[in-house]
Amino acid sequence: MHGLLATSLGVTCAAALTLPLAPPATATPQPPAPVAEAATAAGAARPDPPRAPGAPPRAAAPELPGSTQSLPLAPLARDRALGDAGDQGLPRRDVRHFSLLGVVWDDPGAPLHGRVQVRTRAAGTHAWSGWQDLETHNDDHGADPGTPERTSGHVRAGTAPLWVGDSDGVEVRVHGEDTDRHGRAGATRAARTTPQAPAAALPRGLRLELIDPGADDTRAAHLSAEAAGTREVRRAALDTEARAASAANADLAPVGALEIPALDRAQTRSELLSLRSGKLTAAQKAKPYIGPRPRIVTRRGWGADETLREKSFVYTSKVKAAFVHHTASGNTYKCSQAPSLIRGIYRYHVKSMGWRDIGYNFLVDKCGTIYEGRAGGVAKAVLGAHTLGFNTNSMGIAVIGTFGSTKPPAAAVTAIAKLTAWKLGLYGGNPKGKTYLKSGGGNLYRKGKNVRLNVISGHRDGFATECPGRQLYGKLGTARSSAARLQGR
């Protein structure tokens, strides 16, 4: 993976920041394209990841909610005086409903030296947003270099996703970063007033991904079935993949459960001895340090379409550290919208970026609700794709929101403490301690280097990035102390 790019944008954890921007170079906006054009000519969903050789075909099932419109970008009108021949984008157009977007390109190793900007129209209105920047330096996430997930042949590079809410219109522009006369990125605009100073070349295969997370009817169907006294209706609705994802938590909750309930301290310690008795030391058995298990919304609870992800689960040997992230997707969402936002991120990671599943192991909303992330079991050491170079023997927790200048809600910080006190406690981790992880390669540490890290670290501790935002990073000390106290230390 290439090193940290020395650009004025810097590196952030996930999605874009909203900035006041100059008006576009093109003078006359084009009229919206007809809905039919957007839905057919450029709105085809990407195919599911290929099945393993010899695997039986999926059984026919009702169409599940959610969709992805994938629209190729095209060259925009150029400003010859400034050498903008390489700019790409989409003129303002109508599209099918979506709530989250991002831009992807073919080569996962190719950086985008430039600026990606979007504006959207709120569904059913004539109100267009201002231009917003998408974070182009999103390579700090993903599977570690050389791993099967990274080398699958399906992985693409892309911006971080941006949550925009229910929308039905979009406009995009991508401008290569200014260069000097020698082609070096980072030049001032004044330095490129001749044809000898073009913008940096953009990567091949740029596409705009528009994600509709779909409506979540899981909870409504579950409640209706229970009201009718037919709990079997819920079980019958589980397809093979959904049953497998739910069964991975069978030691904690019934198959098909929408959530894993909280336990008190005594119940949690009893569960620890049951789950990991053969791997605990005598001292751990005599006095286990573990926080009470918190309530966790399962993948079924937030409405995951289990047919999107890869079929199998991949595990690492243990959980020695937790990396905290922010999604940088904004703070205006309602907590009731968090499941939709998670479904959008999940679909973007899998269908658009080509990952095997959502990258994070857990997500936390601003009201402090904890959600199961990557499938495989919340008590197990599931291999994620959250901190490039340090996914092995760790877990990734993403707080939904942007916390560069905004303070994280106390409920979210408390949720981090509760989750880490329990999950790290399962593996003997001290939230206030240090541990060693071997780097899989990144822009801070070479591959193979043993790195001493806090047991609860921020994303920026393992990779040169702004994540999890200055304000959230500043609260990690509080989370460590609270988690240790919950463990009884």
Secondary structure, 3 states (H helix, E strand, C coil): CCCCCCCCCCCCCCCCCCCCCCCCCCCCCCCCCCHHHHHHCCCCCCCCCCCCCCCCCCCCCCCCCCEEEEEECEECCCCHHHCCCCCEEEEEEEEEEEEEEEEEECCCCCCCCEEEEEEEEECCCCCECCCEEECCCCCCCCCCCCCCCCCCCCCCEECCCEEEEEEEEEEEEEEECEECCCCCECCCHHHHCCCCCCECCCCCCCEEEEEECCCCCHHHHHHHHHHCCCHHHHHHCCCHHHHHHHHCCCCCCCCCCCEECCCCHHHHHHHHHHHHHHHCCHHHHHCCCCCCCCCEECHHHHCCCCCCCCCCCCECCCCCEEEEEECCCCCCCCHHHHHHHHHHHHHHHHHHCCCCCCCCCEEECCCCCEEECCCCCCCCCECCCCCCCCCCCEEEEEECCCCCCCCCCHHHHHHHHHHHHHHHHHCCCCCCCEEEEECCCCCCCCCCCEEEEECEEEHHHCCCCCCCCHHHHCCHHHHHHHHHHHCCC
